């Protein structure tokens, strides 16, 4: 009798205790993030998700810090977590989840209305909605001769066109 209970108990634990959580929708992405060490007790808000072939990317806020999480589509069509990154204590996070995509996640404290950046010698502009948590996407230009990207001359502006911060 004890052996049967042990087998049943082990089976229940195996099949229900180790159930894989997939990032198939916003609700399950929230569960995946909360299952990752260090994010268990964080306030998480999933803002947007987007698919690029077999890659799913979601922009979110973790205790109001911008972040993104990536999932790969498996052979069964479910999305398995592969990478997570959060920009701590910043109003904007910039990420490159897959070339040639540039991703921006802002929180509600964001005062930036526009960003200018030079990528491989080309100037690009991206607009944001100040005071609103958003996800924006930009397609990068063709890579340089060595197959890479060079980012320079970041400039950020508020809604009145005044410089907010610059990075070189």
Secondary structure, DSSP 8 states (H G I E B T S, - for coil): -HHHHHHHHHHHIIIIIT-----SSHHHHHHHHHHSTT-TTS-EEEEEEEEETTEEEEEEEETTEEEEEEEEE-TTS-EEEEEEEE-TT-SEEEE-SSTTEEEEEE-TT----EEEEEETTEEEEEE--TTS-EEEEEE-----TTS---EEEEEEE-TTS-EEEEE-
